[in-house]
């Protein structure tokens, strides 16, 4: 009130001048008047602790520009841009020190990389589409890029620098999240490509894990810690076999990342006997993997194990007499057993129907052609081991040299195979004093964290494909960038765990990670006009948004 009375004792034009050159905006109260024909200014005080938007509203009040009640055009929202999701994720990236991990100094290309990493979580899509989003989002602006971003300058050139830094970045991530003597999870997947890649050494035909036929692919290997936090990724040629990636990857973890002791956990296609033999003299290395079906049959024939040892209630452990350091943990999953049994019944029924059609074929044909049809049918459904078949001359048509198919199902073989349904064996050289059988099996099941990462990278959230890049280095950089985006997602989901834990189930489920991003994206940065004065104002977070921001430890 005393300021108000003082203002009315001042002669001249009182106004508020806003200075934004400092770290925090300041309002300067001044009076302007004319003395001896010259304009003079007198300063009366300063207003601090307010935002620029608040100072602009005060400026309007000093000008006596109040909002007329009968003029709806006096207050207008000129445009709105997404702000909340981009700001929250960028804040978390900086809290985690990811900006410093990318490069120690705050350079322009690092800001562009952060924009692409955050943009991958919020928008996915191509780099060009992210640049074209600049009018709809404050992402580029809050990352320090003014105006419309250029796809070459702000995307492709930073990606090239990112690839050169990949080894150093992954080493820093490994030092933060991998501990000596702890589990290291490793698995690979395939990412298919559409279009022509004639000049690529990476994009090749190979075993496709997504069951996409007729398309080329690359193979991607991912390293995670025991909680599933990603620390490294590598892109291999599309025809690379699982087991061939293991030796180099273990050397990378131990020597490049400086992790002296590790327990390497890999799938049954990686921890093979050949790799075990090749790494048997490697110091500080222990391994956990699973046996293939053929290896399980071999142990059964050698009487190292018995079928009765597979139990749904407990894990039975067996030591190989020929290799006392090797432990086998025998398990049986009833849900898997039911699924495998139904699958075999379905495929066997399709095989029998197909063989029945071949056997009923009446036209004259050669044994070679008839055998080729049978072979194709058995290969299609992979049921050849359960079928006993032969091609014989038709006794009723000896003169015409007609042949027919004779076949039957090996019922004993099917019954024996059924006993293996749901059975699996985890093998390890980890000592019992370090991990008991339950812990060993649990460690192997931790590979589901890597599978979850692949699902998010490929379809659920990050949409690593379709890959629009043709050059191999750009393909590598794109996949590495997507891994860094999943690194942020993993940390966000850790912070959001209470939200997901309190959520409902089935149709009552409210929250997904995508739902959280969409909710935060509703916080907008608005360009507002009040009686001709223009300023920017963020929308006020709802109670739901406030709860999410609180869990994420983000102030807005």
C-alpha positions as CSV (number, residue, x, y, z in Angstrom):
1,X,0.0,0.0,0.0
2,X,2.9,2.4,0.8
3,X,4.3,1.7,-2.7
4,X,0.9,2.6,-4.1
5,X,0.7,5.9,-2.3
6,X,4.3,6.7,-3.3
7,X,3.4,6.1,-6.9
8,X,0.7,8.7,-6.7
9,X,3.0,11.4,-5.4
10,X,5.3,11.0,-8.4
11,X,4.9,13.5,-11.2
12,X,5.3,12.2,-14.7
13,X,4.8,8.9,-16.5
14,X,5.4,5.9,-14.3
15,X,6.2,2.7,-16.1
16,X,7.8,-0.7,-15.6
17,X,10.9,-1.6,-17.7
18,X,11.8,-5.3,-17.9
19,X,15.4,-6.3,-18.1
20,X,16.1,-9.9,-19.2
21,X,19.9,-9.7,-19.7
22,X,20.5,-11.1,-16.2
23,X,20.1,-14.7,-15.0
24,X,16.7,-13.7,-13.5
25,X,14.4,-11.1,-15.0
26,X,14.2,-7.8,-13.2
27,X,11.4,-5.1,-13.3
28,X,12.7,-1.5,-13.0
29,X,10.1,1.1,-11.8
30,X,10.8,4.4,-13.6
31,X,9.2,7.8,-14.1
32,X,9.7,9.6,-17.4
33,X,9.2,13.4,-17.6
34,X,10.4,16.3,-19.6
35,X,12.7,19.0,-18.0
36,X,14.1,22.0,-19.9
37,X,13.0,20.4,-23.1
38,X,14.8,17.1,-22.5
39,X,13.4,13.7,-21.5
40,X,14.5,12.7,-18.0
41,X,14.2,9.3,-16.1
42,X,14.0,8.7,-12.4
43,X,14.3,5.1,-10.9
44,X,12.1,4.3,-8.0
45,X,12.7,0.7,-7.3
46,X,13.2,-2.9,-8.6
47,X,10.9,-5.9,-8.7
48,X,12.6,-9.3,-8.5
49,X,11.6,-12.9,-8.0
50,X,9.0,-12.8,-10.8
51,X,8.9,-14.5,-14.2
52,X,9.0,-12.6,-17.4
53,X,5.3,-13.4,-17.9
54,X,4.4,-12.1,-14.5
55,X,6.4,-8.9,-15.1
56,X,4.6,-8.4,-18.4
57,X,1.2,-8.6,-16.7
58,X,2.4,-5.9,-14.2
59,X,3.6,-3.9,-17.1
60,X,0.0,-4.0,-18.5
61,X,-1.3,-2.9,-15.1
62,X,1.0,0.2,-15.0
63,X,-0.3,1.1,-18.5
64,X,-3.8,0.7,-17.2
65,X,-4.5,-1.8,-19.9
66,X,-7.0,-4.0,-18.0
67,X,-8.9,-6.8,-19.7
68,X,-12.3,-5.5,-20.9
69,X,-15.1,-7.9,-19.8
70,X,-17.1,-7.2,-23.0
71,X,-14.2,-7.9,-25.3
72,X,-13.4,-11.6,-25.7
73,X,-10.7,-10.8,-28.2
74,X,-8.7,-8.9,-25.6
75,X,-7.3,-12.3,-24.3
76,X,-6.1,-14.8,-26.9
77,X,-4.0,-17.9,-27.0
78,X,-2.1,-17.5,-30.3
79,X,-0.6,-21.0,-30.4
80,X,0.3,-24.0,-28.1
81,X,3.2,-26.4,-28.3
82,X,4.0,-29.6,-26.5
83,X,6.3,-28.8,-23.6
84,X,5.8,-31.1,-20.5
85,X,7.1,-34.5,-21.8
86,X,10.1,-33.0,-23.6
87,X,11.1,-30.9,-20.6
88,X,10.6,-33.7,-18.1
89,X,12.7,-36.2,-20.1
90,X,15.4,-33.7,-20.8
91,X,15.6,-32.8,-17.1
92,X,16.0,-36.5,-16.2
93,X,18.7,-36.9,-18.9
94,X,20.7,-34.1,-17.2
95,X,20.0,-35.5,-13.7
96,X,21.5,-38.8,-14.9
97,X,24.5,-36.9,-16.4
98,X,23.8,-38.3,-19.8
99,X,24.7,-34.9,-21.4
100,X,28.2,-35.2,-19.8
101,X,28.5,-38.9,-20.8
102,X,27.9,-37.9,-24.4
103,X,30.6,-35.3,-24.2
104,X,32.4,-33.5,-21.4
105,X,31.7,-30.0,-22.8
106,X,28.3,-28.4,-23.7
107,X,28.6,-28.2,-27.4
108,X,25.9,-27.6,-30.0
109,X,26.0,-31.1,-31.5
110,X,25.5,-32.5,-28.0
111,X,22.3,-30.4,-27.6
112,X,21.1,-31.8,-31.0
113,X,21.8,-35.4,-29.8
114,X,19.8,-34.8,-26.6
115,X,16.9,-33.5,-28.7
116,X,17.0,-36.6,-30.9
117,X,17.2,-39.0,-27.8
118,X,14.3,-37.2,-26.1
119,X,12.4,-36.9,-29.3
120,X,12.7,-40.7,-29.9
121,X,10.8,-41.3,-26.7
122,X,8.1,-38.6,-27.3
123,X,7.6,-38.9,-31.1
124,X,9.7,-41.8,-32.6
125,X,9.6,-41.5,-36.4
126,X,12.4,-40.3,-38.7
127,X,14.9,-37.6,-38.0
128,X,13.3,-35.4,-40.7
129,X,9.9,-35.7,-39.1
130,X,11.4,-34.7,-35.8
131,X,12.8,-31.6,-37.4
132,X,9.4,-30.8,-39.0
133,X,7.8,-31.1,-35.5
134,X,9.6,-27.9,-34.4
135,X,6.4,-25.8,-34.9
136,X,4.4,-28.2,-32.6
137,X,6.9,-28.8,-29.8
138,X,9.2,-26.8,-27.6
139,X,11.7,-29.7,-27.7
140,X,14.3,-28.1,-29.9
141,X,14.0,-24.8,-28.1
142,X,14.5,-26.2,-24.6
143,X,17.5,-28.1,-26.0
144,X,19.0,-24.8,-27.1
145,X,18.3,-24.9,-30.8
146,X,16.6,-21.7,-32.0
147,X,14.5,-21.7,-35.2
148,X,13.8,-24.5,-37.5
149,X,16.4,-27.3,-37.2
150,X,18.2,-28.6,-40.3
151,X,18.2,-32.3,-40.7
152,X,21.8,-32.4,-41.9
153,X,23.2,-29.9,-39.3
154,X,21.2,-31.0,-36.3
155,X,20.7,-34.7,-37.0
156,X,23.1,-36.4,-39.4
157,X,26.3,-34.6,-38.4
158,X,25.7,-35.1,-34.6
159,X,25.0,-38.8,-35.4
160,X,28.3,-39.2,-37.0
161,X,30.0,-37.7,-34.0
162,X,28.0,-39.9,-31.7
163,X,29.2,-43.0,-33.5
164,X,32.9,-42.0,-33.0
165,X,32.1,-41.5,-29.3
166,X,30.3,-44.9,-28.9
167,X,33.1,-46.8,-27.3
168,X,33.9,-44.0,-24.8
169,X,30.2,-43.5,-24.0
170,X,29.6,-47.2,-23.4
171,X,32.7,-47.5,-21.2
172,X,31.3,-44.7,-19.0
173,X,27.9,-46.3,-18.8
174,X,29.5,-49.7,-17.9
175,X,31.5,-48.1,-15.2
176,X,28.4,-46.6,-13.7
177,X,26.1,-49.7,-13.9
178,X,28.3,-52.8,-14.1
179,X,30.0,-54.0,-10.9
180,X,32.8,-56.5,-10.8
181,X,31.6,-60.0,-9.9
182,X,27.9,-59.3,-10.8
183,X,25.7,-60.6,-13.6
184,X,26.1,-59.3,-17.1
185,X,23.1,-60.1,-19.3
186,X,23.6,-60.5,-23.1
187,X,21.3,-61.4,-25.9
188,X,20.8,-60.7,-29.6
189,X,17.9,-60.0,-31.9
190,X,17.3,-59.2,-35.6
191,X,15.9,-56.0,-37.1
192,X,14.6,-56.4,-40.6
193,X,14.9,-53.9,-43.4
194,X,12.8,-53.1,-46.5
195,X,14.1,-51.8,-49.7
196,X,17.5,-52.1,-51.4
197,X,20.8,-52.0,-49.5
198,X,23.3,-53.1,-52.2
199,X,26.2,-51.1,-50.8
200,X,25.7,-52.3,-47.2
201,X,27.9,-54.9,-45.6
202,X,25.6,-55.1,-42.6
203,X,22.2,-55.7,-44.2
204,X,22.1,-59.4,-45.2
205,X,19.7,-62.4,-45.3
206,X,19.8,-64.5,-42.1
207,X,17.8,-66.3,-39.5
208,X,15.0,-63.8,-38.7
209,X,13.7,-63.8,-35.1
210,X,10.5,-62.0,-36.1
211,X,9.6,-64.7,-38.7
212,X,9.7,-62.2,-41.5
213,X,10.4,-64.0,-44.7
214,X,12.1,-62.6,-47.8
215,X,13.6,-59.5,-46.1
216,X,17.2,-58.7,-45.2
217,X,18.2,-57.8,-41.7
218,X,21.0,-56.8,-39.2
219,X,21.7,-58.5,-35.9
220,X,21.8,-56.5,-32.8
221,X,23.6,-57.5,-29.5
222,X,22.6,-55.8,-26.3
223,X,24.5,-55.7,-22.9
224,X,22.5,-55.0,-19.7
225,X,23.3,-55.1,-16.0
226,X,21.4,-57.6,-13.8
227,X,18.4,-55.1,-13.4
228,X,18.1,-54.7,-17.2
229,X,19.7,-51.3,-17.5
230,X,21.4,-51.1,-21.0
231,X,25.0,-50.2,-21.2
232,X,26.2,-51.3,-24.7
233,X,24.9,-52.2,-28.1
234,X,26.5,-53.5,-31.2
235,X,25.3,-54.1,-34.8
236,X,26.4,-57.2,-36.7
237,X,25.8,-58.5,-40.2
238,X,22.4,-60.0,-40.7
239,X,23.8,-63.5,-41.3
240,X,25.8,-63.5,-38.0
241,X,25.2,-66.6,-35.7
242,X,24.5,-66.1,-32.0
243,X,27.5,-67.9,-30.6
244,X,30.1,-66.1,-32.8
245,X,29.4,-62.8,-31.0
246,X,30.1,-64.1,-27.5
247,X,33.9,-64.2,-27.4
248,X,34.5,-60.7,-28.6
249,X,31.7,-59.4,-26.3
250,X,33.2,-60.9,-23.2
251,X,36.6,-59.5,-24.1
252,X,35.0,-56.1,-24.6
253,X,33.4,-56.2,-21.2
254,X,36.5,-57.3,-19.4
255,X,39.2,-55.3,-21.1
256,X,37.6,-52.2,-22.7
257,X,35.1,-51.6,-19.8
258,X,37.6,-52.7,-17.1
259,X,35.2,-55.2,-15.4
260,X,37.6,-57.8,-14.0
261,X,35.1,-60.4,-12.8
262,X,31.8,-61.1,-14.5
263,X,29.1,-63.8,-14.5
264,X,28.0,-63.8,-18.1
265,X,24.4,-64.8,-18.7
266,X,23.5,-65.8,-22.3
267,X,20.8,-67.7,-24.1
268,X,21.1,-71.4,-25.1
269,X,22.4,-70.3,-28.6
270,X,25.4,-68.4,-27.0
271,X,26.7,-70.3,-24.0
272,X,27.6,-73.3,-26.2
273,X,30.1,-76.0,-25.4
274,X,32.5,-74.6,-28.0
275,X,32.4,-71.2,-26.4
276,X,32.8,-72.7,-22.9
277,X,35.9,-74.6,-24.2
278,X,37.3,-71.5,-25.8
279,X,36.9,-69.5,-22.6
280,X,37.9,-72.1,-20.0
281,X,41.2,-70.3,-19.3
282,X,39.7,-66.8,-19.1
283,X,40.3,-65.5,-15.6
284,X,37.4,-63.8,-13.7
285,X,34.8,-65.3,-16.0
286,X,31.9,-67.5,-15.0
287,X,28.9,-68.4,-17.3
288,X,25.2,-69.2,-17.0
289,X,23.3,-70.6,-20.0
290,X,20.7,-73.2,-21.0
291,X,21.1,-76.5,-22.8
292,X,19.7,-77.1,-26.3
293,X,17.2,-80.0,-26.8
294,X,19.9,-82.1,-28.4
295,X,22.3,-81.6,-25.5
296,X,19.5,-82.6,-23.1
297,X,19.0,-85.8,-25.0
298,X,22.7,-86.5,-25.0
299,X,22.8,-86.2,-21.2
300,X,19.8,-88.5,-21.0
301,X,21.5,-91.1,-23.1
302,X,24.7,-90.9,-21.1
303,X,22.6,-91.3,-18.0
304,X,23.9,-88.1,-16.4
305,X,20.2,-87.1,-15.9
306,X,16.9,-88.9,-15.7
307,X,13.5,-87.7,-16.8
308,X,12.1,-88.2,-13.3
309,X,14.4,-85.4,-12.0
310,X,12.4,-82.7,-13.9
311,X,9.9,-81.4,-11.3
312,X,7.4,-78.6,-11.4
313,X,7.7,-77.9,-7.6
314,X,11.5,-77.8,-7.1
315,X,14.8,-77.5,-8.9
316,X,17.0,-80.6,-8.9
317,X,20.7,-80.2,-9.3
318,X,23.0,-82.6,-11.0
319,X,26.9,-82.6,-11.3
320,X,28.4,-83.9,-14.5
321,X,30.8,-86.8,-13.4
322,X,33.1,-86.0,-16.4
323,X,33.2,-82.3,-15.5
324,X,32.7,-81.7,-11.8
325,X,32.8,-77.9,-12.3
326,X,29.7,-78.0,-14.4
327,X,26.4,-77.8,-12.6
328,X,23.0,-78.7,-14.2
329,X,19.8,-77.3,-12.7
330,X,16.8,-79.3,-13.9
331,X,13.4,-77.4,-14.1
332,X,10.0,-77.9,-15.6
333,X,7.4,-75.2,-16.4
334,X,3.8,-76.6,-16.6
335,X,2.6,-73.6,-18.7
336,X,5.4,-74.2,-21.2
337,X,4.6,-77.9,-21.2
338,X,1.0,-77.3,-22.1
339,X,1.9,-74.9,-24.8
340,X,4.5,-77.2,-26.4
341,X,2.1,-80.1,-26.2
342,X,-0.7,-78.2,-28.0
343,X,1.8,-77.0,-30.7
344,X,3.1,-80.5,-31.4
345,X,-0.5,-81.8,-31.7
346,X,-1.4,-79.1,-34.1
347,X,1.7,-79.5,-36.3
348,X,1.3,-83.3,-36.3
349,X,-2.3,-83.0,-37.4
350,X,-1.3,-80.7,-40.2
351,X,1.4,-83.1,-41.2
352,X,-0.9,-86.1,-41.2
353,X,-3.4,-84.3,-43.3
354,X,-0.8,-83.3,-45.8
355,X,0.6,-86.9,-46.1
356,X,-2.9,-88.1,-46.5
357,X,-3.3,-85.9,-49.5
358,X,0.0,-87.1,-51.0
359,X,-1.0,-90.8,-50.4
360,X,-4.3,-90.2,-52.1
361,X,-2.6,-88.9,-55.3
362,X,-3.8,-91.1,-58.2
363,X,-1.8,-89.8,-61.2
364,X,1.3,-91.6,-62.3
365,X,4.5,-90.1,-60.8
366,X,8.1,-91.2,-60.1
367,X,9.3,-92.2,-56.6
368,X,11.7,-89.2,-56.7
369,X,8.9,-86.7,-57.2
370,X,6.7,-88.4,-54.6
371,X,9.6,-88.4,-52.1
372,X,10.3,-84.7,-52.8
373,X,6.7,-83.8,-51.9
374,X,6.9,-85.8,-48.7
375,X,10.2,-84.2,-47.8
376,X,8.8,-80.7,-48.4
377,X,5.8,-81.5,-46.2
378,X,7.9,-82.8,-43.3
379,X,10.3,-79.9,-43.5
380,X,7.4,-77.4,-43.5
381,X,6.1,-78.6,-40.1
382,X,9.3,-80.1,-38.7
383,X,7.6,-83.3,-37.7
384,X,9.9,-85.7,-39.6
385,X,11.2,-87.4,-36.5
386,X,7.7,-88.6,-35.6
387,X,6.9,-90.1,-39.1
388,X,7.9,-93.5,-40.5
389,X,7.4,-93.5,-44.3
390,X,8.3,-95.2,-47.5
391,X,7.4,-95.3,-51.1
392,X,6.5,-98.6,-52.6
393,X,5.2,-99.9,-55.9
394,X,1.4,-100.3,-56.1
395,X,0.7,-104.0,-56.1
396,X,-2.6,-103.3,-57.9
397,X,-0.9,-101.4,-60.7
398,X,2.4,-103.2,-61.2
399,X,2.3,-103.0,-65.0
400,X,1.8,-99.2,-65.0
401,X,4.7,-98.8,-62.4
402,X,2.5,-96.8,-60.2
403,X,3.9,-95.9,-56.7
404,X,2.2,-95.0,-53.5
405,X,3.2,-93.5,-50.1
406,X,3.1,-95.7,-47.0
407,X,3.4,-93.8,-43.7
408,X,2.6,-94.1,-40.0
409,X,3.1,-92.0,-36.8
410,X,5.8,-93.2,-34.3
411,X,3.5,-93.1,-31.3
412,X,6.2,-94.3,-28.9
413,X,8.4,-91.4,-30.1
414,X,5.6,-88.9,-29.6
415,X,5.0,-90.2,-26.1
416,X,8.7,-90.0,-25.2
417,X,8.9,-86.5,-26.6
418,X,5.8,-85.5,-24.5
419,X,7.7,-86.3,-21.3
420,X,10.2,-83.5,-22.3
421,X,7.5,-80.9,-22.6
422,X,8.3,-77.9,-20.4
423,X,11.6,-79.3,-19.4
424,X,14.8,-77.2,-19.5
425,X,18.3,-77.3,-18.0
426,X,20.4,-74.4,-16.8
427,X,24.1,-75.0,-16.7
428,X,26.7,-73.0,-14.9
429,X,30.2,-73.1,-13.6
430,X,29.4,-70.7,-10.7
431,X,30.2,-72.3,-7.4
432,X,27.5,-73.3,-5.0
433,X,28.8,-71.1,-2.3
434,X,28.2,-68.1,-4.6
435,X,24.8,-69.0,-6.0
436,X,22.4,-71.8,-5.1
437,X,20.3,-73.6,-7.7
438,X,17.4,-71.2,-7.3
439,X,19.6,-68.2,-7.7
440,X,21.2,-69.7,-10.8
441,X,17.8,-70.3,-12.5
442,X,16.7,-66.8,-11.4
443,X,19.8,-65.3,-13.0
444,X,19.0,-67.0,-16.3
445,X,15.4,-65.8,-16.2
446,X,16.8,-62.3,-15.9
447,X,17.4,-62.4,-19.6
448,X,13.7,-61.4,-19.9
449,X,14.9,-57.9,-19.1
450,X,16.9,-57.9,-22.3
451,X,13.9,-59.3,-24.2
452,X,11.8,-56.5,-22.8
453,X,14.4,-54.0,-24.0
454,X,14.2,-55.5,-27.5
455,X,10.4,-55.3,-27.5
456,X,10.5,-51.6,-26.5
457,X,13.2,-50.9,-29.1
458,X,11.4,-52.6,-31.9
459,X,7.7,-52.0,-31.4
460,X,6.2,-50.9,-28.1
461,X,7.8,-47.5,-27.6
462,X,10.9,-46.5,-29.6
463,X,10.1,-48.0,-33.0
464,X,13.7,-48.5,-34.2
465,X,12.3,-49.6,-37.5
466,X,11.7,-48.8,-40.3
467,X,15.3,-47.7,-40.6
468,X,15.5,-44.9,-43.2
469,X,19.4,-44.8,-43.3
470,X,21.3,-46.6,-46.1
471,X,24.9,-46.1,-44.9
472,X,26.2,-48.7,-42.4
473,X,27.6,-46.1,-40.0
474,X,24.3,-44.2,-39.9
475,X,22.5,-47.5,-39.2
476,X,24.9,-48.2,-36.3
477,X,24.4,-44.6,-35.0
478,X,20.6,-44.8,-35.3
479,X,20.5,-48.1,-33.3
480,X,22.9,-46.7,-30.7
481,X,20.8,-43.5,-30.3
482,X,17.7,-45.7,-29.8
483,X,19.5,-47.6,-27.1
484,X,20.3,-44.3,-25.3
485,X,16.7,-43.4,-25.5
486,X,15.8,-46.8,-23.9
487,X,18.4,-46.0,-21.2
488,X,16.3,-43.0,-20.3
489,X,13.1,-45.0,-20.4
490,X,14.5,-47.6,-18.1
491,X,15.4,-45.0,-15.5
492,X,12.0,-43.3,-15.9
493,X,10.2,-46.6,-15.3
494,X,12.3,-47.2,-12.2
495,X,11.0,-43.9,-10.8
496,X,7.5,-44.6,-12.0
497,X,7.3,-48.0,-10.3
498,X,4.9,-46.8,-7.6
499,X,2.5,-45.5,-10.2
500,X,2.5,-48.8,-12.1
501,X,2.3,-50.8,-8.8
502,X,-0.9,-49.0,-7.7
503,X,-2.5,-49.4,-11.1
504,X,-5.3,-51.8,-11.9
505,X,-5.2,-54.9,-14.0
506,X,-6.8,-55.9,-17.3
507,X,-9.4,-53.5,-18.5
508,X,-9.0,-51.5,-15.3
509,X,-5.4,-50.8,-16.1
510,X,-4.8,-47.0,-16.4
511,X,-1.1,-46.5,-17.0
512,X,1.5,-47.5,-19.5
513,X,4.8,-45.8,-20.2
514,X,3.3,-44.4,-23.4
515,X,0.3,-43.2,-21.4
516,X,2.6,-41.3,-19.1
517,X,4.4,-39.6,-22.0
518,X,1.0,-38.6,-23.5
519,X,-0.2,-37.3,-20.2
520,X,2.9,-35.0,-19.8
521,X,2.6,-33.9,-23.4
522,X,-0.6,-32.2,-22.5
523,X,1.4,-29.6,-20.6
524,X,1.9,-26.9,-23.2
525,X,3.8,-23.7,-23.8
526,X,1.3,-21.1,-24.9
527,X,1.8,-17.9,-26.7
528,X,-0.7,-15.5,-25.1
529,X,-1.9,-12.0,-26.2
530,X,-3.6,-9.8,-23.6
531,X,-4.8,-6.4,-24.9
532,X,-2.0,-6.4,-27.5
533,X,0.8,-7.5,-25.1
534,X,2.3,-10.9,-26.1
535,X,4.1,-13.3,-23.7
536,X,4.6,-17.0,-23.2
537,X,2.9,-19.0,-20.4
538,X,3.0,-22.7,-19.6
539,X,-0.2,-24.5,-18.8
540,X,-0.7,-25.4,-15.2
541,X,-0.1,-29.1,-14.5
542,X,-3.2,-31.1,-13.3
543,X,-3.1,-33.1,-10.1
544,X,-2.4,-36.2,-12.1
545,X,0.5,-34.6,-13.9
546,X,1.9,-33.2,-10.7
547,X,1.9,-36.7,-9.2
548,X,3.9,-38.0,-12.2
549,X,6.3,-35.1,-12.1
550,X,6.9,-35.7,-8.4
551,X,7.7,-39.4,-9.0
552,X,10.1,-38.4,-11.8
553,X,11.7,-35.8,-9.5
554,X,11.1,-33.1,-12.0
555,X,10.2,-29.5,-10.9
556,X,8.2,-27.5,-13.4
